[in-house]
Amino acid sequence: GDWSSDVCSSDLRAAAVLQKLAVAFREYDCRLSTVYKEGRYARIKLGDEGGRLKRSSLQAGIWYPGHPTLVFIGDTAIGLTIYEQTIEKEVQYLDGKFVPVGEARKLKPKSWSSSWVSKQSTASGKLCLRAYSPYRQVSWIKTWTEDKESLAKQIEGIISSLREAAETLGPAVVESDLKAAEEHKKWEEERIIAQAKYEKSLIEKARADSLRGLVDIINKWSETQKYKGFFEYLASAADSAPEDSRSELRQKIEQAKSLITQSDTIAALLTWRSPPPTPED
């Protein structure tokens, strides 16, 4: 069950209250359950302020159950936590342990000193019942204390209040679920649109890169054709040049050709990355 205390008598009273709640709820066709299904229901944890004392000075954190205790009223679940309230008491460290100031005065009146007094949270003996919404999307909490009467005497009022709360909590959960579904649908639609835009941008970039690659091949081909025409003109001119300079001119032409690297247009086109199809609007 979802209850805890540092005092055995309070543990037993908490268990008894939980049992009485279970019996009373059955009269209204409601049931108490410890849910093990993760995800749907969440337990709101108590801190020190809620009376959750550490079991010992060596304990690193506050103890709490692994799963929520729920009452199902129709299709609506309400979380229940029974815990013991704490109160601040003045204590004195005496013989290896902290004891209340009044007790310390009686045990060792001569060694007692107000300068050694400190305050600590201690069990009060009074139980609290906290009811809460276990649905993450809907917030609701109500608490019953034993400031005026025990929880056992408040059972009928507690059940009446929880049944009334379920009438508003249930529709609120349904409304929240519908809203969450609509938001998820909208998010999914926006995600699909964003993904389509991203994929379109990738295609457009690939086409632009492909175009740049093709223009580069064309420019190199054009440059090669220019060189080819230039040397063809020189070769023709050498044929008609005076015989005494013809040999030197042809030698110069061959030396000039050796400086020019002509690109292989066919090989470049075969390695060229073709563009993907035009993206649809």
Stockholm file with secondary structure:
# STOCKHOLM 1.0

chainA/1-281         GDWSSDVCSSDLRAAAVLQKLAVAFREYDCRLSTVYKEGRYARIKLGDEGGRLKRSSLQAGIWYPGHPTLVFIGDTAIGLTIYEQTIEKEVQYLDGKFVPVGEARKLKPKSWSSSWVSKQSTASGKLCLRAYSPYRQVSWIKTWTEDKESLAKQIEGIISSLREAAETLGPAVVESDLKAAEEHKKWEEERIIAQAKYEKSLIEKARADSLRGLVDIINKWSETQKYKGFFEYLASAADSAPEDSRSELRQKIEQAKSLITQSDTIAALLTWRSPPPTPED
#=GR chainA/1-281 SS CCEECSSHHHHHHHHHHHHHHHHHHHTTTCEEEECCCTTTCCCCCCCGGGTCCCSSTTCCSCCCCSSCEEEEETTEEEEEEEEEEEEEEEEEEETTEEEEHHHHHHHCTTTCCGGGEEEEEEEEEEEEEEEECCCTTSCCEEEEESSSSCGGGGHHHHHHHHHHHHHHHHHHHHHHHHHHHHHHHHHHHHHHHHHHHHHHHHHHHHHHHHHHHHHHHHHHHHHHHHHHHHHHHHHHHHHTSCHHHHHHHHHHHHHHHHHCCCCCHHHHHHHSCCCCCCCCC
#=GC SS_cons         CCEECSSHHHHHHHHHHHHHHHHHHHTTTCEEEECCCTTTCCCCCCCGGGTCCCSSTTCCSCCCCSSCEEEEETTEEEEEEEEEEEEEEEEEEETTEEEEHHHHHHHCTTTCCGGGEEEEEEEEEEEEEEEECCCTTSCCEEEEESSSSCGGGGHHHHHHHHHHHHHHHHHHHHHHHHHHHHHHHHHHHHHHHHHHHHHHHHHHHHHHHHHHHHHHHHHHHHHHHHHHHHHHHHHHHHHTSCHHHHHHHHHHHHHHHHHCCCCCHHHHHHHSCCCCCCCCC
//
